[in-house]
């Protein structure tokens, strides 16, 4: 199964639409609830990050028998230092993002914690593509 | 405790999902949604003063059944609709997070850690 969602810069109203939709689909597929929580938390963090930092982008979700692959690709400033960005507490988030309850520097670490594979490809001034894989337990 | 009992204890008002009969056993207090998303294990109640659509979204993703909006915050229409769509109960109360947490703790609601 393949699903695609758009990411719109600064649109916090829609941030979470993809995660919510994926959650409903996984429930219908009788995926183990603990796996569902890990998947949607990781995807939600990625959505929030993309809305907060990027100029726009796309989310591609592929679900097959034993795994889900989530690709969040944005056009944006890129991540200057991935090692630093993976450090808990490091954040470059704006005041607006903080007012929404985020921007504490937990996003990327939380994506890593909740996925089986996390790959980050980034280019300054071009964008970032985050690929997250979770193996499913039915 | 049930959501209706908690609403009475907090002199609060229930909005969002009205037919919530789940036994609520533990709670987490935070205005930082990033910390809520890091919780391991099942959490029944989120006590917060953060009042926007992402509060509801966070509860949705973290499988939290009931949100207590403290400090007199009130959910807007979009928040209530999203809560109903996802079977999430919202309890609005004038009490502070400290008071809500203390009252629930003394009535047997456990902390997450």
gemmi code that builds the backbone of each chain (N, CA, C; Angstrom):
import gemmi

chains = {
    "A": [
        ("UNK", (0.840, -1.187, 0.000), (0.000, 0.000, 0.000), (0.874, 1.235, 0.000)),
        ("UNK", (0.469, 2.222, -0.789), (1.259, 3.445, -0.880), (0.369, 4.670, -0.618)),
        ("UNK", (0.863, 5.559, 0.221), (0.130, 6.797, 0.518), (1.082, 7.975, 0.382)),
        ("UNK", (0.535, 9.104, -0.075), (1.341, 10.325, -0.201), (0.615, 11.494, 0.469)),
        ("UNK", (1.377, 12.309, 1.164), (0.822, 13.501, 1.819), (1.733, 14.689, 1.518)),
        ("UNK", (1.134, 15.866, 1.423), (1.927, 17.082, 1.208), (2.269, 17.739, 2.543)),
        ("UNK", (3.408, 18.407, 2.566), (3.814, 19.184, 3.746), (3.803, 20.657, 3.344)),
        ("UNK", (3.097, 21.465, 4.135), (2.988, 22.889, 3.834), (3.704, 23.685, 4.908)),
        ("UNK", (4.572, 24.552, 4.493), (5.362, 25.339, 5.436), (4.479, 26.062, 6.460)),
        ("UNK", (4.810, 25.901, 7.722), (4.161, 26.669, 8.782), (2.713, 26.312, 9.065)),
        ("UNK", (2.175, 25.282, 8.383), (0.761, 24.932, 8.592), (0.632, 23.920, 9.730)),
        ("UNK", (0.552, 24.450, 10.939), (0.472, 23.574, 12.110), (-0.911, 22.959, 12.285)),
        ("UNK", (-1.896, 23.526, 11.608), (-3.240, 22.940, 11.699), (-3.245, 21.556, 11.071)),
        ("UNK", (-2.550, 21.418, 9.950), (-2.554, 20.129, 9.253), (-1.430, 19.193, 9.704)),
        ("UNK", (-0.484, 19.717, 10.467), (0.618, 18.865, 10.933), (0.049, 17.754, 11.800)),
        ("UNK", (0.250, 16.536, 11.391), (-0.329, 15.400, 12.099), (-1.361, 14.660, 11.257)),
        ("UNK", (-1.759, 15.256, 10.128), (-2.739, 14.589, 9.253), (-2.231, 13.243, 8.753)),
        ("UNK", (-0.960, 13.226, 8.320), (-0.393, 11.979, 7.790), (-0.322, 10.935, 8.903)),
        ("UNK", (0.168, 11.350, 10.068), (0.312, 10.402, 11.190), (-1.043, 9.846, 11.608)),
        ("UNK", (-2.037, 10.727, 11.679), (-3.370, 10.284, 12.066), (-3.951, 9.306, 11.057)),
        ("UNK", (-3.732, 9.584, 9.787), (-4.237, 8.715, 8.726), (-3.541, 7.347, 8.755)),
        ("UNK", (-2.226, 7.381, 8.938), (-1.463, 6.118, 9.005), (-1.901, 5.302, 10.221)),
        ("UNK", (-2.156, 5.985, 11.322), (-2.602, 5.282, 12.533), (-3.905, 4.509, 12.262)),
        ("UNK", (-4.855, 5.180, 11.600), (-6.140, 4.523, 11.307), (-5.925, 3.304, 10.403)),
        ("UNK", (-5.079, 3.460, 9.397), (-4.804, 2.350, 8.467), (-4.176, 1.168, 9.195)),
        ("UNK", (-3.186, 1.446, 10.041), (-2.495, 0.362, 10.753), (-3.437, -0.362, 11.718)),
        ("UNK", (-4.354, 0.399, 12.315), (-5.349, -0.230, 13.205), (-6.235, -1.187, 12.403)),
        ("UNK", (-6.646, -0.721, 11.211), (-7.486, -1.574, 10.356), (-6.740, -2.837, 9.939)),
        ("UNK", (-5.410, -2.729, 9.836), (-4.599, -3.888, 9.440), (-4.239, -4.782, 10.636)),
        ("UNK", (-4.792, -4.434, 11.806), (-4.538, -5.198, 13.042), (-3.058, -5.278, 13.406)),
        ("UNK", (-2.347, -4.211, 13.153), (-0.934, -4.164, 13.559), (-0.891, -4.018, 15.081)),
        ("UNK", (0.114, -4.629, 15.680), (0.316, -4.592, 17.120), (0.298, -3.138, 17.637)),
        ("UNK", (-0.514, -2.834, 18.688), (-0.656, -1.444, 19.164), (0.666, -0.779, 19.557)),
        ("UNK", (1.598, -1.535, 20.124), (2.864, -0.898, 20.522), (3.658, -0.461, 19.275)),
        ("UNK", (3.563, -1.239, 18.189), (4.220, -0.840, 16.940), (3.542, 0.398, 16.356)),
        ("UNK", (2.197, 0.426, 16.427), (1.466, 1.583, 15.896), (1.919, 2.853, 16.607)),
        ("UNK", (2.032, 2.785, 17.926), (2.420, 3.980, 18.681), (3.818, 4.446, 18.269)),
        ("UNK", (4.742, 3.512, 18.150), (6.117, 3.880, 17.745), (6.099, 4.551, 16.370)),
        ("UNK", (5.360, 3.966, 15.440), (5.322, 4.481, 14.064), (4.729, 5.887, 14.018)),
        ("UNK", (3.582, 6.066, 14.666), (2.903, 7.366, 14.534), (3.638, 8.460, 15.310)),
        ("UNK", (4.272, 8.103, 16.423), (5.053, 9.108, 17.162), (6.244, 9.566, 16.314)),
        ("UNK", (6.947, 8.613, 15.695), (8.099, 8.966, 14.849), (7.654, 9.820, 13.659)),
        ("UNK", (6.547, 9.415, 13.014), (6.071, 10.163, 11.842), (5.579, 11.549, 12.232)),
        ("UNK", (4.900, 11.617, 13.357), (4.387, 12.909, 13.847), (5.547, 13.866, 14.143)),
        ("UNK", (6.575, 13.369, 14.778), (7.763, 14.206, 15.045), (8.351, 14.708, 13.722)),
        ("UNK", (8.403, 13.833, 12.722), (8.956, 14.223, 11.413), (8.071, 15.271, 10.741)),
        ("UNK", (6.756, 15.090, 10.854), (5.825, 16.067, 10.281), (6.010, 17.437, 10.924)),
        ("UNK", (6.068, 17.444, 12.249), (6.235, 18.707, 12.974), (7.548, 19.376, 12.559)),
        ("UNK", (8.615, 18.589, 12.482), (9.922, 19.131, 12.082), (9.851, 19.757, 10.697)),
        ("UNK", (9.225, 19.048, 9.761), (9.164, 19.528, 8.384), (8.326, 20.804, 8.288)),
        ("UNK", (7.182, 20.825, 8.960), (6.335, 22.024, 8.941), (7.074, 23.208, 9.579)),
        ("UNK", (7.832, 22.907, 10.625), (8.508, 23.963, 11.376), (9.710, 24.537, 10.630)),
        ("UNK", (10.462, 23.670, 9.944), (11.748, 24.112, 9.401), (11.785, 24.246, 7.879)),
        ("UNK", (10.966, 23.460, 7.168), (11.126, 23.401, 5.708), (10.200, 24.388, 4.997)),
        ("UNK", (10.382, 24.496, 3.677), (9.541, 25.389, 2.871), (8.390, 24.612, 2.238)),
        ("UNK", (8.424, 23.304, 2.386), (7.384, 22.444, 1.814), (7.982, 21.068, 1.587)),
        ("UNK", (7.134, 20.120, 1.230), (7.677, 18.784, 0.989), (6.602, 17.745, 0.826)),
        ("UNK", (7.025, 16.501, 0.952), (6.129, 15.383, 0.660), (6.445, 14.210, 1.588)),
        ("UNK", (5.408, 13.495, 1.952), (5.587, 12.286, 2.759), (5.114, 11.094, 1.939)),
        ("UNK", (5.936, 10.094, 1.811), (5.554, 8.849, 1.125), (5.577, 7.706, 2.128)),
        ("UNK", (4.483, 6.980, 2.164), (4.364, 5.861, 3.101), (4.173, 4.579, 2.291)),
        ("UNK", (4.965, 3.579, 2.580), (4.785, 2.270, 1.953), (4.634, 1.212, 3.037)),
        ("UNK", (3.522, 0.492, 2.966), (3.279, -0.584, 3.922), (3.241, -1.893, 3.150)),
        ("UNK", (4.124, -2.830, 3.512), (3.979, -4.161, 2.923), (3.783, -5.159, 4.063)),
        ("UNK", (3.938, -6.412, 3.807), (3.593, -7.423, 4.796), (4.314, -7.287, 6.132)),
        ("UNK", (5.580, -6.953, 6.096), (6.323, -7.004, 7.351), (6.974, -5.692, 7.762)),
        ("UNK", (6.774, -4.642, 6.977), (7.387, -3.374, 7.391), (6.654, -2.158, 6.829)),
        ("UNK", (6.903, -1.015, 7.474), (6.421, 0.262, 6.955), (7.645, 1.140, 6.724)),
        ("UNK", (7.678, 1.775, 5.562), (8.771, 2.708, 5.244), (8.152, 4.087, 5.044)),
        ("UNK", (8.657, 5.056, 5.809), (8.121, 6.417, 5.770), (9.227, 7.358, 5.303)),
        ("UNK", (8.991, 8.021, 4.180), (9.996, 8.943, 3.633), (9.440, 10.362, 3.705)),
        ("UNK", (10.096, 11.195, 4.490), (9.691, 12.592, 4.639), (10.748, 13.447, 3.948)),
        ("UNK", (10.386, 13.961, 2.768), (11.356, 14.700, 1.952), (10.930, 16.158, 1.861)),
        ("UNK", (11.801, 17.058, 2.304), (11.433, 18.471, 2.265), (12.385, 19.298, 1.432)),
        ("UNK", (11.839, 20.428, 0.945), (12.693, 21.466, 0.378), (12.890, 22.461, 1.517)),
        ("UNK", (14.147, 22.680, 1.867), (14.365, 23.556, 3.023), (15.819, 23.890, 3.211)),
        ("UNK", (16.151, 24.396, 4.385), (17.517, 24.869, 4.625), (18.535, 23.744, 4.800)),
        ("UNK", (18.040, 22.500, 5.043), (18.963, 21.398, 5.336), (19.445, 21.475, 6.779)),
        ("UNK", (20.141, 20.432, 7.200), (20.642, 20.369, 8.588), (22.165, 20.551, 8.542)),
        ("UNK", (22.668, 21.652, 9.107), (24.116, 21.915, 9.015), (24.969, 20.868, 9.722)),
        ("UNK", (24.492, 20.353, 10.845), (25.300, 19.413, 11.630), (24.380, 18.322, 12.182)),
        ("UNK", (24.357, 17.163, 11.514), (23.404, 16.109, 11.906), (23.714, 15.587, 13.307)),
        ("UNK", (24.991, 15.451, 13.616), (25.369, 14.938, 14.941), (24.801, 15.835, 16.047)),
        ("UNK", (24.934, 17.140, 15.827), (24.412, 18.099, 16.805), (22.877, 18.012, 16.863)),
        ("UNK", (22.246, 17.899, 15.691), (20.780, 17.829, 15.624), (20.241, 16.572, 16.306)),
        ("UNK", (21.065, 15.509, 16.364), (20.639, 14.265, 17.018), (20.821, 14.331, 18.536)),
        ("UNK", (21.425, 15.406, 19.022), (21.661, 15.549, 20.462), (20.387, 16.017, 21.151)),
        ("UNK", (19.957, 15.294, 22.177), (18.742, 15.679, 22.910), (18.921, 17.074, 23.494)),
        ("UNK", (17.952, 17.932, 23.262), (17.980, 19.281, 23.819), (18.491, 20.333, 22.855)),
        ("UNK", (19.145, 19.909, 21.750), (19.613, 20.895, 20.777), (18.469, 21.254, 19.839)),
        ("UNK", (18.214, 22.562, 19.683), (17.092, 22.969, 18.847), (17.359, 24.312, 18.186)),
        ("UNK", (16.867, 24.457, 16.961), (16.924, 25.750, 16.278), (15.493, 26.240, 16.006)),
        ("UNK", (14.538, 25.707, 16.760), (13.122, 26.002, 16.496), (12.776, 27.452, 16.827)),
        ("UNK", (11.789, 27.951, 16.090), (11.326, 29.327, 16.295), (10.425, 29.411, 17.532)),
        ("UNK", (10.142, 30.642, 17.932), (9.248, 30.870, 19.068), (7.873, 30.260, 18.788)),
        ("UNK", (7.409, 30.370, 17.531), (6.082, 29.851, 17.191), (6.022, 28.333, 17.422)),
        ("UNK", (7.081, 27.637, 17.020), (7.120, 26.180, 17.205), (7.091, 25.851, 18.703)),
        ("UNK", (7.812, 26.634, 19.488), (7.841, 26.396, 20.940), (6.467, 26.641, 21.556)),
        ("UNK", (5.768, 27.648, 21.031), (4.419, 27.925, 21.549), (3.456, 26.778, 21.258)),
        ("UNK", (3.761, 25.972, 20.228), (2.909, 24.824, 19.905), (3.235, 23.612, 20.793)),
        ("UNK", (4.258, 23.756, 21.644), (4.602, 22.662, 22.563), (5.760, 21.807, 22.099)),
        ("UNK", (6.463, 22.307, 21.050), (7.591, 21.539, 20.513), (8.859, 22.404, 20.556)),
        ("UNK", (9.892, 21.953, 19.842), (11.112, 22.757, 19.770), (12.032, 22.576, 20.958)),
        ("UNK", (11.916, 21.421, 21.606), (12.769, 21.152, 22.768), (13.987, 20.312, 22.390)),
        ("UNK", (14.164, 20.098, 21.101), (15.333, 19.327, 20.662), (15.182, 17.832, 20.905)),
        ("UNK", (13.940, 17.356, 20.832), (13.695, 15.934, 21.071), (13.227, 15.213, 19.806)),
        ("UNK", (12.990, 15.946, 18.729), (12.375, 15.364, 17.532), (13.182, 14.248, 16.900)),
        ("UNK", (14.388, 14.564, 16.439), (15.196, 13.529, 15.770), (15.559, 12.385, 16.724)),
        ("UNK", (15.968, 12.682, 17.983), (16.244, 11.565, 18.907), (15.025, 10.663, 19.106)),
        ("UNK", (13.832, 11.284, 19.131), (12.614, 10.491, 19.320), (12.291, 9.653, 18.082)),
        ("UNK", (12.613, 10.190, 16.894), (12.420, 9.408, 15.660), (13.347, 8.189, 15.683)),
        ("UNK", (14.573, 8.400, 16.137), (15.530, 7.289, 16.185), (15.070, 6.221, 17.180)),
        ("UNK", (14.595, 6.704, 18.335), (14.154, 5.792, 19.401), (12.985, 4.905, 18.949)),
        ("UNK", (12.112, 5.471, 18.111), (10.864, 4.769, 17.776), (10.887, 4.026, 16.443)),
        ("UNK", (12.042, 3.997, 15.783), (12.115, 3.297, 14.497), (13.214, 2.234, 14.533)),
        ("UNK", (13.140, 1.291, 13.610), (14.185, 0.271, 13.523), (15.349, 0.753, 12.655)),
        ("UNK", (15.039, 1.620, 11.690), (16.101, 2.197, 10.844), (15.769, 3.662, 10.616)),
        ("UNK", (16.776, 4.497, 10.754), (16.588, 5.926, 10.465), (17.736, 6.388, 9.587)),
        ("UNK", (17.397, 6.933, 8.419), (18.429, 7.450, 7.509), (18.126, 8.916, 7.222)),
        ("UNK", (19.154, 9.755, 7.355), (18.967, 11.191, 7.106), (19.927, 11.627, 6.004)),
        ("UNK", (19.350, 12.134, 4.917), (20.160, 12.714, 3.839), (19.824, 14.200, 3.782)),
        ("UNK", (20.840, 15.034, 3.868), (20.559, 16.468, 3.893), (21.578, 17.238, 3.080)),
        ("UNK", (21.106, 18.303, 2.441), (22.005, 19.169, 1.689), (21.624, 20.617, 1.994)),
        ("UNK", (22.608, 21.382, 2.425), (22.329, 22.759, 2.824), (21.741, 23.551, 1.658)),
        ("UNK", (20.657, 24.244, 1.941), (20.014, 25.072, 0.930), (19.141, 24.297, -0.047)),
        ("UNK", (19.098, 22.998, 0.067), (18.305, 22.163, -0.850), (17.170, 21.460, -0.096)),
        ("UNK", (17.531, 20.724, 0.947), (16.489, 20.042, 1.716), (16.992, 18.817, 2.446)),
        ("UNK", (16.055, 18.152, 3.082), (16.376, 16.980, 3.904), (15.408, 15.862, 3.583)),
        ("UNK", (15.934, 14.660, 3.480), (15.072, 13.483, 3.319), (15.332, 12.527, 4.464)),
        ("UNK", (14.279, 12.248, 5.196), (14.383, 11.324, 6.334), (13.628, 10.046, 5.969)),
        ("UNK", (14.302, 8.928, 6.058), (13.661, 7.633, 5.773), (13.623, 6.815, 7.059)),
        ("UNK", (12.415, 6.447, 7.453), (12.237, 5.684, 8.703), (11.587, 4.347, 8.378)),
        ("UNK", (12.146, 3.285, 8.924), (11.591, 1.949, 8.709), (11.247, 1.329, 10.053)),
        ("UNK", (10.066, 0.745, 10.110), (9.670, -0.025, 11.295), (9.171, -1.385, 10.825)),
        ("UNK", (9.708, -2.443, 11.420), (9.254, -3.795, 11.103), (8.006, -4.097, 11.918)),
        ("UNK", (7.007, -4.659, 11.251), (5.693, -4.823, 11.888), (5.553, -6.170, 12.565)),
        ("UNK", (4.854, -6.127, 13.707), (4.493, -7.376, 14.403), (2.982, -7.455, 14.333)),
        ("UNK", (2.453, -8.397, 13.580), (0.992, -8.505, 13.446), (0.408, -9.340, 14.559)),
    ],
    "B": [
        ("UNK", (-10.286, 5.999, 38.249), (-11.401, 6.948, 38.201), (-11.906, 7.086, 36.773)),
        ("UNK", (-13.165, 7.422, 36.640), (-13.744, 7.685, 35.318), (-13.652, 9.187, 35.021)),
        ("UNK", (-13.728, 9.541, 33.744), (-13.595, 10.943, 33.338), (-14.643, 11.822, 34.033)),
        ("UNK", (-15.869, 11.296, 34.171), (-16.937, 12.093, 34.796), (-16.627, 12.370, 36.264)),
        ("UNK", (-16.063, 11.374, 36.969), (-15.682, 11.565, 38.372), (-14.576, 12.608, 38.486)),
        ("UNK", (-13.637, 12.545, 37.564), (-12.528, 13.503, 37.580), (-13.051, 14.916, 37.317)),
        ("UNK", (-13.952, 15.041, 36.363), (-14.524, 16.361, 36.054), (-15.215, 16.948, 37.282)),
        ("UNK", (-15.931, 16.100, 38.025), (-16.601, 16.578, 39.249), (-15.579, 17.012, 40.285)),
        ("UNK", (-14.537, 16.199, 40.460), (-13.490, 16.501, 41.443), (-12.811, 17.839, 41.133)),
        ("UNK", (-12.659, 18.124, 39.837), (-11.937, 19.338, 39.415), (-12.878, 20.511, 39.151)),
        ("UNK", (-14.151, 20.303, 39.490), (-15.157, 21.325, 39.213), (-15.073, 21.743, 37.739)),
        ("UNK", (-14.915, 20.739, 36.889), (-14.635, 21.006, 35.479), (-15.791, 20.690, 34.557)),
        ("UNK", (-15.537, 20.849, 33.279), (-16.554, 20.669, 32.252), (-16.001, 19.724, 31.190)),
        ("UNK", (-16.810, 18.743, 30.797), (-16.351, 17.798, 29.779), (-16.749, 18.292, 28.392)),
        ("UNK", (-15.766, 18.336, 27.480), (-16.041, 18.580, 26.062), (-15.351, 17.469, 25.269)),
        ("UNK", (-15.568, 17.420, 23.970), (-15.002, 16.321, 23.180), (-15.822, 15.071, 23.401)),
        ("UNK", (-15.153, 13.919, 23.448), (-15.860, 12.643, 23.614), (-16.581, 12.591, 24.961)),
        ("UNK", (-17.890, 12.393, 24.924), (-18.703, 12.439, 26.156), (-18.925, 11.060, 26.768)),
        ("UNK", (-18.819, 10.002, 25.972), (-19.140, 8.662, 26.488), (-17.869, 7.854, 26.744)),
        ("UNK", (-17.051, 8.394, 27.615), (-15.781, 7.753, 27.956), (-15.947, 7.027, 29.284)),
        ("UNK", (-15.982, 5.702, 29.238), (-16.179, 4.928, 30.468), (-14.927, 4.184, 30.889)),
        ("UNK", (-13.804, 4.555, 30.286), (-12.559, 3.859, 30.610), (-12.094, 4.213, 32.028)),
        ("UNK", (-11.498, 3.236, 32.699), (-10.913, 3.483, 34.015), (-9.563, 4.163, 33.800)),
        ("UNK", (-9.415, 5.378, 34.316), (-8.193, 6.161, 34.091), (-7.285, 5.965, 35.301)),
        ("UNK", (-6.090, 5.509, 35.056), (-5.248, 5.065, 36.180), (-3.981, 5.889, 36.401)),
        ("UNK", (-3.466, 6.502, 35.323), (-2.208, 7.244, 35.516), (-2.182, 8.514, 34.658)),
        ("UNK", (-1.282, 9.430, 35.060), (-1.298, 10.749, 34.426), (0.102, 11.303, 34.254)),
        ("UNK", (0.203, 12.257, 33.322), (1.461, 12.962, 33.086), (1.117, 14.442, 32.924)),
        ("UNK", (1.863, 15.302, 33.619), (1.617, 16.747, 33.530), (2.729, 17.395, 32.725)),
        ("UNK", (2.373, 18.093, 31.662), (3.406, 18.758, 30.868), (2.787, 19.770, 29.912)),
        ("UNK", (3.512, 20.879, 29.709), (3.144, 21.811, 28.645), (4.007, 21.562, 27.409)),
        ("UNK", (4.947, 20.654, 27.545), (5.864, 20.357, 26.443), (5.438, 19.045, 25.776)),
        ("UNK", (4.900, 19.150, 24.567), (4.380, 17.959, 23.896), (5.502, 16.990, 23.513)),
        ("UNK", (6.693, 17.523, 23.272), (7.839, 16.651, 22.966), (8.063, 15.643, 24.092)),
        ("UNK", (7.903, 16.080, 25.334), (8.091, 15.167, 26.467), (6.955, 14.147, 26.546)),
        ("UNK", (5.760, 14.560, 26.178), (4.621, 13.632, 26.180), (4.872, 12.511, 25.165)),
        ("UNK", (5.435, 12.889, 24.012), (5.684, 11.896, 22.960), (6.806, 10.930, 23.324)),
        ("UNK", (7.582, 11.262, 24.333), (8.680, 10.377, 24.735), (8.245, 9.348, 25.772)),
        ("UNK", (7.006, 9.476, 26.261), (6.549, 8.561, 27.313), (6.518, 7.120, 26.824)),
        ("UNK", (7.057, 6.235, 27.637), (6.905, 4.812, 27.360), (5.722, 4.294, 28.159)),
        ("UNK", (5.055, 3.285, 27.671), (3.929, 2.706, 28.413), (2.646, 3.468, 28.191)),
        ("UNK", (1.598, 2.932, 28.762), (0.247, 3.469, 28.554), (-0.023, 4.595, 29.548)),
        ("UNK", (-0.425, 5.737, 29.023), (-0.773, 6.890, 29.863), (-2.245, 7.218, 29.635)),
        ("UNK", (-3.017, 7.364, 30.735), (-4.455, 7.625, 30.604), (-4.769, 9.102, 30.440)),
        ("UNK", (-4.045, 9.928, 31.223), (-4.426, 11.337, 31.350), (-3.262, 12.269, 31.067)),
        ("UNK", (-3.517, 13.305, 30.284), (-2.534, 14.370, 30.106), (-3.083, 15.623, 30.780)),
        ("UNK", (-2.305, 16.180, 31.716), (-2.691, 17.426, 32.387), (-1.808, 18.529, 31.797)),
        ("UNK", (-2.436, 19.538, 31.208), (-1.634, 20.560, 30.519), (-2.331, 21.915, 30.521)),
        ("UNK", (-1.532, 22.945, 30.332), (-2.067, 24.286, 30.119), (-1.884, 24.698, 28.672)),
        ("UNK", (-1.287, 23.813, 27.875), (-1.088, 24.097, 26.450), (-2.388, 23.795, 25.714)),
        ("UNK", (-2.909, 24.791, 25.056), (-4.251, 24.658, 24.484), (-4.238, 25.001, 22.996)),
        ("UNK", (-3.914, 24.020, 22.166), (-4.005, 24.209, 20.719), (-4.236, 22.847, 20.063)),
        ("UNK", (-4.396, 22.842, 18.748), (-4.732, 21.600, 18.042), (-3.658, 20.520, 18.247)),
        ("UNK", (-2.402, 20.945, 18.425), (-1.339, 19.954, 18.592), (-1.406, 19.250, 19.951)),
        ("UNK", (-2.095, 19.861, 20.917), (-2.334, 19.168, 22.193), (-3.188, 17.921, 21.932)),
        ("UNK", (-4.211, 18.092, 21.109), (-5.104, 16.963, 20.784), (-4.362, 15.941, 19.921)),
        ("UNK", (-3.619, 16.446, 18.931), (-2.842, 15.553, 18.053), (-1.857, 14.708, 18.882)),
        ("UNK", (-1.207, 15.356, 19.837), (-0.226, 14.634, 20.654), (-0.903, 13.516, 21.438)),
        ("UNK", (-2.063, 13.820, 22.017), (-2.811, 12.785, 22.740), (-3.201, 11.652, 21.789)),
        ("UNK", (-3.595, 12.030, 20.573), (-3.976, 11.029, 19.552), (-2.800, 10.087, 19.276)),
        ("UNK", (-1.628, 10.653, 19.037), (-0.465, 9.825, 18.684), (0.031, 9.016, 19.882)),
        ("UNK", (-0.065, 9.607, 21.074), (0.464, 8.941, 22.272), (-0.565, 8.026, 22.933)),
        ("UNK", (-1.725, 7.852, 22.281), (-2.790, 6.971, 22.802), (-3.248, 7.405, 24.195)),
        ("UNK", (-3.402, 8.709, 24.390), (-3.886, 9.232, 25.676), (-5.386, 9.480, 25.554)),
        ("UNK", (-6.123, 8.935, 26.496), (-7.583, 8.890, 26.434), (-8.244, 10.218, 26.807)),
        ("UNK", (-7.652, 10.911, 27.807), (-8.300, 12.102, 28.363), (-7.284, 13.224, 28.577)),
        ("UNK", (-7.651, 14.434, 28.179), (-6.797, 15.615, 28.387), (-7.484, 16.515, 29.414)),
        ("UNK", (-6.726, 16.967, 30.412), (-7.247, 17.964, 31.340), (-6.604, 19.301, 30.998)),
        ("UNK", (-7.432, 20.255, 30.566), (-6.929, 21.602, 30.267), (-7.052, 22.424, 31.541)),
        ("UNK", (-5.919, 22.757, 32.132), (-5.891, 23.471, 33.409), (-5.817, 24.984, 33.188)),
        ("UNK", (-5.774, 25.712, 34.283), (-5.587, 27.180, 34.288), (-6.657, 27.923, 33.477)),
        ("UNK", (-7.855, 27.348, 33.407), (-8.957, 28.055, 32.743), (-8.900, 28.072, 31.228)),
        ("UNK", (-8.072, 27.206, 30.645), (-7.986, 27.161, 29.179), (-9.213, 26.438, 28.613)),
        ("UNK", (-9.681, 26.909, 27.458), (-10.836, 26.266, 26.839), (-10.510, 25.850, 25.401)),
        ("UNK", (-10.962, 24.674, 25.049), (-10.696, 24.133, 23.714), (-11.545, 24.861, 22.680)),
        ("UNK", (-10.951, 25.155, 21.509), (-11.749, 25.779, 20.448), (-12.480, 24.684, 19.645)),
        ("UNK", (-13.283, 25.126, 18.694), (-14.143, 24.204, 17.947), (-13.332, 23.123, 17.213)),
        ("UNK", (-12.233, 23.541, 16.610), (-11.383, 22.609, 15.862), (-10.822, 21.525, 16.798)),
        ("UNK", (-10.400, 21.946, 17.980), (-9.863, 20.989, 18.957), (-10.937, 19.990, 19.386)),
        ("UNK", (-12.144, 20.514, 19.650), (-13.240, 19.652, 20.114), (-13.618, 18.641, 19.021)),
        ("UNK", (-13.692, 19.128, 17.785), (-14.051, 18.227, 16.668), (-13.010, 17.120, 16.506)),
        ("UNK", (-11.736, 17.509, 16.584), (-10.676, 16.509, 16.418), (-10.688, 15.513, 17.586)),
        ("UNK", (-10.986, 16.016, 18.779), (-11.071, 15.132, 19.947), (-12.215, 14.129, 19.763)),
        ("UNK", (-13.367, 14.600, 19.304), (-14.516, 13.699, 19.085), (-14.155, 12.639, 18.036)),
        ("UNK", (-13.522, 13.083, 16.953), (-13.142, 12.153, 15.876), (-12.210, 11.051, 16.373)),
        ("UNK", (-11.458, 11.340, 17.424), (-10.462, 10.381, 17.906), (-10.792, 9.826, 19.298)),
        ("UNK", (-12.068, 9.968, 19.704), (-12.532, 9.432, 20.997), (-11.703, 9.932, 22.177)),
        ("UNK", (-11.358, 11.206, 22.142), (-10.583, 11.799, 23.238), (-11.502, 12.723, 24.040)),
        ("UNK", (-11.475, 12.557, 25.366), (-12.264, 13.404, 26.251), (-11.407, 14.569, 26.727)),
        ("UNK", (-11.991, 15.765, 26.761), (-11.290, 16.944, 27.282), (-12.044, 17.414, 28.524)),
        ("UNK", (-11.303, 17.648, 29.614), (-11.899, 18.225, 30.820), (-11.279, 19.601, 31.023)),
        ("UNK", (-12.121, 20.617, 30.994), (-11.639, 21.986, 31.213), (-11.857, 22.351, 32.680)),
        ("UNK", (-10.823, 22.920, 33.308), (-10.952, 23.314, 34.715), (-10.210, 24.625, 34.959)),
        ("UNK", (-10.696, 25.361, 35.944), (-10.021, 26.612, 36.319), (-8.781, 26.335, 37.174)),
        ("UNK", (-8.671, 25.131, 37.726), (-7.574, 24.829, 38.654), (-6.222, 24.832, 37.939)),
        ("UNK", (-5.167, 25.084, 38.703), (-3.799, 25.058, 38.171), (-3.344, 23.613, 37.969)),
        ("UNK", (-2.287, 23.448, 37.184), (-1.734, 22.103, 36.967), (-1.315, 21.495, 38.302)),
        ("UNK", (-0.734, 22.316, 39.179), (-0.284, 21.823, 40.480), (-1.475, 21.280, 41.279)),
        ("UNK", (-2.546, 22.056, 41.319), (-3.724, 21.625, 42.089), (-4.358, 20.374, 41.490)),
        ("UNK", (-4.489, 20.358, 40.162), (-5.071, 19.181, 39.487), (-4.235, 17.939, 39.800)),
        ("UNK", (-2.914, 18.073, 39.647), (-2.028, 16.925, 39.877), (-2.148, 16.438, 41.317)),
        ("UNK", (-2.151, 17.375, 42.267), (-2.245, 17.010, 43.691), (-3.553, 16.309, 44.006)),
        ("UNK", (-4.645, 16.861, 43.494), (-5.959, 16.258, 43.753), (-6.039, 14.845, 43.171)),
        ("UNK", (-5.575, 14.687, 41.941), (-5.653, 13.358, 41.313), (-4.749, 12.364, 42.035)),
        ("UNK", (-3.591, 12.820, 42.448), (-2.646, 11.936, 43.155), (-3.275, 11.432, 44.465)),
        ("UNK", (-3.933, 12.329, 45.177), (-4.538, 11.922, 46.452), (-5.794, 11.066, 46.244)),
        ("UNK", (-6.278, 11.031, 45.014), (-7.433, 10.170, 44.718), (-7.023, 8.903, 43.963)),
        ("UNK", (-5.741, 8.582, 44.026), (-5.295, 7.278, 43.541), (-4.793, 7.224, 42.113)),
        ("UNK", (-4.730, 8.356, 41.428), (-4.152, 8.354, 40.072), (-2.625, 8.320, 40.207)),
        ("UNK", (-2.003, 7.396, 39.493), (-0.548, 7.209, 39.614), (0.231, 8.074, 38.629)),
        ("UNK", (1.461, 8.447, 39.013), (2.327, 9.145, 38.043), (2.864, 8.153, 37.012)),
        ("UNK", (3.284, 8.655, 35.856), (3.882, 7.782, 34.842), (5.242, 7.285, 35.302)),
        ("UNK", (5.956, 8.130, 36.041), (7.245, 7.730, 36.638), (7.601, 8.675, 37.745)),
    ],
}
model = gemmi.Model(1)
for chain_id, residues in chains.items():
    chain = gemmi.Chain(chain_id)
    for i, (resn, *xyz) in enumerate(residues, 1):
        res = gemmi.Residue()
        res.name, res.seqid = resn, gemmi.SeqId(i, " ")
        for name, pos in zip(("N", "CA", "C"), xyz):
            atom = gemmi.Atom()
            atom.name, atom.element = name, gemmi.Element(name[0])
            atom.pos, atom.b_iso = gemmi.Position(*pos), 0.0
            res.add_atom(atom)
        chain.add_residue(res)
    model.add_chain(chain)
structure = gemmi.Structure()
structure.add_model(model)
structure.setup_entities()
